[in-house]
């Protein structure tokens, strides 16, 4: 059996808005941001799973996936 491998950086899961330089002073802003990143990450992992990718390892900021070809 042959496998295809894929390496993604955790930053690939997080959308960034480089146009905004405002500081978020609200106490709940950070919690909302973390929740949003968690939802984005979960959705992306679900998409990869539906495409047949299996998460096999996490090292530092890298996620390693494989799928049978």
C-alpha positions as CSV (number, residue, x, y, z in Angstrom):
1,X,0.0,0.0,0.0
2,X,1.3,3.4,-0.9
3,X,0.7,6.6,1.1
4,X,0.8,10.3,0.3
5,X,2.0,12.6,3.1
6,X,1.2,16.2,3.8
7,X,2.7,18.7,6.3
8,X,0.8,21.7,7.4
9,X,1.9,24.5,9.8
10,X,-0.6,25.5,12.5
11,X,-0.6,29.0,11.0
12,X,-2.4,27.4,8.0
13,X,-5.4,26.9,10.2
14,X,-5.6,30.4,11.5
15,X,-6.8,33.3,9.4
16,X,-4.9,36.5,10.1
17,X,-6.1,40.0,9.5
18,X,-3.0,42.0,8.7
19,X,-5.0,45.2,7.9
20,X,-6.0,45.8,11.5
21,X,-3.5,47.2,14.0
22,X,-6.0,48.0,16.7
23,X,-5.4,46.7,20.2
24,X,-8.3,44.7,21.7
25,X,-8.7,45.9,25.2
26,X,-11.9,44.1,26.0
27,X,-11.5,41.3,28.5
28,X,-13.5,38.8,26.5
29,X,-11.8,39.6,23.1
30,X,-9.0,37.1,23.6
31,X,-11.4,34.3,24.7
32,X,-13.6,34.9,21.6
33,X,-10.5,34.9,19.4
34,X,-9.3,31.5,20.9
35,X,-12.8,30.1,20.4
36,X,-12.9,31.3,16.7
37,X,-9.4,29.7,16.1
38,X,-10.6,26.5,17.6
39,X,-13.7,26.4,15.4
40,X,-11.5,27.1,12.3
41,X,-9.1,24.4,13.2
42,X,-11.8,21.9,13.9
43,X,-13.5,22.7,10.6
44,X,-10.2,22.4,8.7
45,X,-9.4,19.0,10.4
46,X,-12.9,17.7,9.5
47,X,-12.4,18.7,5.9
48,X,-9.0,16.9,5.7
49,X,-10.6,13.9,7.3
50,X,-13.4,13.8,4.7
51,X,-10.7,13.9,2.0
52,X,-9.1,10.8,3.6
53,X,-6.2,12.5,5.5
54,X,-5.2,11.0,8.9
55,X,-3.3,13.1,11.4
56,X,-0.3,11.0,12.3
57,X,1.9,13.4,14.3
58,X,2.2,16.9,15.7
59,X,5.7,18.4,16.1
60,X,6.3,22.0,17.3
61,X,4.0,23.9,14.9
62,X,3.7,21.2,12.2
63,X,0.9,18.7,11.7
64,X,1.7,15.6,9.7
65,X,-1.0,13.8,7.7
66,X,-1.1,10.7,5.5
67,X,-3.6,9.0,3.3
68,X,-3.6,5.9,1.1
69,X,-3.3,6.4,-2.6
